[in-house]
Amino acid sequence: MIFLIILVALSLIFYIFLHQKKFGRKPSANRTTRILNSPNFKEKQFQNLSHTPSLAEGVSMFSVLIEFIFKKKKRNKPSGILPSAKTDLLSLSANEDVIVWFGHSSYFLQIDGKKILVDPVFSGAASPIKATTRSFKGSDVYTTDDIPEIDYLFISHDHWDHLDYETVLKLKPKIKTIICGLGVAEHLELWGFNPSIIIEKDWYETINLADGFVVSTTPARHFSGRGFKRNQSLWMSFVLKTPSKNIFLGGDSGYDFHFKEIGDKFGPFDLAVMECGQYDKNWKYIHLLPEHIIPAAKELQAKKVMPVHWGKFALANHDWDEPIIKISEYAALENVPLITPMIGEKVNLKEDYTVIEWWKNVD
């Protein structure tokens, strides 16, 4: 009897935990109709363009957990405080074209007078249980108070390290338009966002925005989900065409033919923002391994690459600085220019960028 009472109590606690607003909700009936009509929705879930196992062949979730728990590298987090800069985004001149990285996959763009924010996470964590995924010391120099009014907020997919409940709620009054994949708007509407400002699209759709800005939604090779049920919303990359720039905003993605397809259709790109980190041979199909990033960038026809998805959270077993070290080596061999700012550093997109290997001064 005592065992049953404990079991029921734990089940109730678990149920209540999973039904918090921050988990979002599954698509409602009117949105489900549109999702069912998507060519990318099959067998009750969104699918990648190629067959994409969550784990590599011969790997089980149990073996991944054992490796993560008992073989964790000592340097998967920096021992010291990360160096950073603090750019006053509220006082930027309207004629500046800049990019500012906030760590991981969060960054700010100002181009041709428009202010753009991508996958903002300012809560200090990348999961519903904050203690499990705390940000690195020194990586949280920005808060939502430092963010100006945003013309376009891009959400690549609904994972916790890209769509942060606490952050978007605080940013709500500042956001004019949100661009996301099919199904993600369901979360945002639950959280009180006006549906009229949300543009949700399938892959390979075009959004004509104001003043010569055009967005094309493009594929990624990944997955989605904030709870146990996966792939009920669509993961994305984006092509951002402005009056003066052509930029690839890459979401999380494993390597596949879609990079060349996007490059042939929309390239060349002045800049490609690409994930670099939180990879593992065990999940090689859903995140780029270091040796795949530069080939993908070349297929995109990218003139410059800015590596993101590193430098803030330890979501994989590699050393915290291994991603930037490896991509720097591969980029040098292939003569591909990188943009590698410190968190918060303002990068002028109208000027040549000089690489400063700041990570070498951090243990």
N, C-alpha and C positions, 0 to 999 in steps of 0.2 A: 504493500500500500504506500509506504514512504517513497519507494522507488518510483511508483506511478505518479505520485504528487510532484516529485522533483522533475520528472520527465515532462509532465504537463506544464509546469511552471517555466521550465527552460524553453519549451516550444512556444509558449505564449510570449515570453520575452523576445525570442528570435523573430516571431511574427510581427510584433510591434516595432522592432528595430528595422526590419525590412520594409515596413510601410510608412517610414518617415518620408516627408516631402522631398528630401534631398535625393532619394533614389529615383525620382521621376515617376513616370507611369507609362504603361504600354499604350500604343496608339488606339484612339477611340474609333468608333464606327465610321465616321465620315472620313477620317484620315486613312483608315484601313482600306477603304475602297480604292483610293489612289495608290496605296502601296501594293495592293494585289495586282494592279494593272502595270506595275513596273516590270520591265524585262529582266531586271536584276533580282527580283523576288521570286524564289522558287522553293518548293518543299517547306513552306511556312516560315521562311527566313530569307534575308538578303544574302546573296552569294557573291563571291569574288569572280573575276573574269576567268581565272584558272582554278583548278582544284587546289584548295589551300587547307591542308591539315593544320590544326592548332599546334601540334607538336611534330617534330621530325620523326621519321620512321624508326621504330624500335625504342621509342621513348614513351614512358608513362608519366602521368601526373605524379604518381608516388615517387618515382625516381627523381623527378625534377625537384620535388619538395625536400627530399633527403639531401640532394646536392646543394640546394639553396640554404638549408639550415645548418648542415654539418661541414660544408666545404666553402663557406662564405669567405671571400677574400678580406684581409684586414684593411685594405685600402679602397674598399668600395665607397667609403666616405672620406672626404678630406679631414685630416687631423686638426688643421688650423682654420682660420676664418678666411673665406674667399674674398679677394680684393674686388672692389666694385666702384662704380661712379654713380653720381646722382644728377641726372639731366632734368632741368626744369621744363617739363613737357607743357606746363600751363602757359609758358611765356615764349614758346617757339615762334619765330618769325614765319609768317604765312608763306614766304617764298623759299623756305628751307625744305629740301627733300632728304629725309633722314630715316634711319631704322634704329631702334633701341631694343635690345634683347633683355628680357627679365629673368632668364634662366629657363631651363627645360624647353618647352615649345611655345612659351608666351613671348610675344613681341609686339611692338608698336611701330607703325609706319606713318609718316606724313609725306604725301606725294601729291604734287600739283594742287596743293591747297586742301586736300582731304585727309582726315585723320582716321586711321584704321587700326584695329586691335585684333589680334589672333590668339585664340585659346588661352585667355588670361587665367592664371592661378596665383592668387595673392593670399591664400588662407594659411600657407605654411605646411600644407600636407597634400597628398595625392591619393587619398582613399577615404572611405567613410569612417574608418577608425584611425584617427589622426596619429596616434602614437606609433603606428606601424610604418608610416612613410613620411617622416618629418623632413623638411627641407634642410639643406646644408647651412651651416652657420655663415652668415654674411650674404646669403642669397636673397634675403627678404628686405632689401632696402627700399622697395616701393610698396605702397598701399594703394587702395582704390582712390584715396584722396588725391593722389599724385596724377591721376589720369584725367585728361581734359574731356570735353564732350566728343563723343565718337560718332563719326559719320557711318562707318561700316564695321560691325563686329562679325568676324568669321569664326565659326565653330567647326573644326574638322570632323569630330565625332564625339560621342557622349561618354567616353571613358573619363574617370575621375581626374586624371592628370591633364585633361584638356577642357572639360566642362565642369567647372568648379561652382557648386551651388552657392556657397557663401560669397564668392567673388561676384558672380553675375547679379545676385540680388542687390549688392551694394552699388554696382555699376548701373543698375536699371534706369535711374533718372538721366543718365548721361548718354544713353545709346539711342541713336536715331533709326538704324536699320540693322537687322541680323540676317546673316546668310549661312545656311546650314543644309545638311542632307535630309532626305525624307525621314520623317519620324522624330527627329530631334526636337522639332517645334512642340511636340506633345509635352515634353519636360518643361520647356520654357513657358508655355501657356499655363501649366499647373502652377508655376512659380510667379504668375501674375503679369507676364509680359503681354502686351497688346498684340493679338494676332496680326493686326494690320502692318506692323513693322517687321514681321518675320517673313523671309523668303526662303522656302525649303524646296530643294530641287533633287532630281535624279542625276545620274552621271550624264555628261555631254548635253547639258542644257545651257542656254545663254541668258544672261541677265543684263539688260541695258540700263545702266544707272545714269545719274545726272552728270552733266559737264564732260562728256566723252569718256566716262569710265564704263568698262564692259567686263563682266565676270563670266568665265566659262567654268562650269563644274566638271571635274575630271575624276577618273577612278584612282583608288589606292588599293593595295592588297593587304587587308587587315581584318578587323571584326569590330563589333560594338557591344554595348551592354553595361548597365550599371548594377545589375543583380545577377541572378543565376541564369536567366534566359537571355541568350545572346542574339545578336543580329536582327533585332526588330526595328532598328534605325540604320541609316546608311552612312558609311564612313567615306570621307572625301579628300581630294586635293582640289586646288583651285588655280585657275589662270586669271591673273589680274592685269588687265590692259588699261593703262591710263593714257592721257594725251602724250606723255613723254617716256613712259617705261612699259616694259612687258615683264611681268614677274610671276614665277611659279611659287605658289604657297603649298608646300607639300605637307600632307598629314602623315600619320604613321603608315608605313607600307613596307612589305617585303618586296624583293626584286621580282620583276616580271616584265612582260612585253609592253605593258601600258606606258612605261616611260618613253620608249621610242615612239609609240603611237601619239603621245601627247606632244613630243618634240616635233614630229613630222607635221602635226596638225596646227600647232600654236607657236612653235619656236621660230627663231631663236629667242632666248630669254636673257634679259640684262642681268637678272639675278634669279637663282633658284634657292629657296629656303628648304633644306632637306634634313630629315631626321638623322641623327648620328648618336647612337647610344641606346642603352637598355636592350641590347641585343644578346643573343645566346644561340649557340649552334642547335640547342634543343627547340627553339622556336624560330628557326631561320626563315620560315615562309611568311611570317607576319611582321618582321622588322628587318631592316637592311643590316647586313653584316658589313663591317668596315670595307672589305674588298669590293663590295657592290656599289658603294656610294658614288665613286668617281665614274665608273662605267654608266651608271644611271644618269648622272649629270651630263655626261657627254651625249647620251642618247636624247636628253632633253634639249641639247644644244644651248647649254647654259654658259654664259660668259664668266660668271662668278657664282660661287656657292657660299651660302652661310649655313654652317652646321648648327642644328638645334637638337632638342630632346636629350640634352646632357647638362651637367653642371648644376643640378639643383636637387634631384632625388636619386636615391639608390634603388632602382627597380629591377636590377639585374646583378649578376655576380662579378662583373668585370671591375677593374680599378676605376675610380671615379673619373680619372683623366685619360684612361686608355682610348676612348673614342676620338678625342681631339688629337691625341698623339698619332694614332694610326691614320686618320684621314689626312692629317698634315703631311705624313710621309707619302701616302698614295697620291695626293694632289701635287706634291712637288715632282714626283716621277712623271706625271702626265701633264705638268705645266698648266694646272687648273688653278686660277686665283681663288683664294679663300678670304672670307670676311669672318674674323674671329674675335669679336669685341668682348670685353669684360661685361658682366651684368651691369646694365645702366649706362654704358658708354654710348655716346651719340656718334653714329656713323653717317657721314655726309655722302649721300648717294650721287652727288654731282662731282665728286673728287675721287682720285685714286686712293685706295685704302692700303695703309702700311701695317702689315701683320706684326703684332707684339705678342710674343708667346708668354702671356702673363701666368698661365697655369704652371709653368716651370718653377715659379716661386712659391708654390703651395705644396705642402707634404701630402 
